[in-house]
C-alpha cells in the first residue's frame, strides 16, 4: 500500500495524516507543508516539485522493490509519525494543558 500525491501546492494534507494512522507510506512532491509529514525514505518518498510521470513511476518502483523487512519498517515509521505528531487525541490534551498552564 502507498498513497500517491503529485499536487503542485499543498499545506499539510489531512489525507496524509489519515494514511499514516494506518501505517501507509506516502509518495509526494517536496512542496508546501509536505516535508513536515513525509520524511524521505523514512515514512515515504519525496520527489521533486512538479514530478514527471517517469519520476513518479520510478519512486513507486523503488518502494515496491523494498524488501519485506524494509517496507515493514517504513510502515512502522509512518504510524509512529502519526502517533507522535498528528494523533488528535494526544494533541488536544497537550493543547488544553498548554492553555491551562497560561
Order of alpha helices (4+ residues) and beta strands (2+ residues): beta-alpha-beta-beta-alpha-alpha-alpha
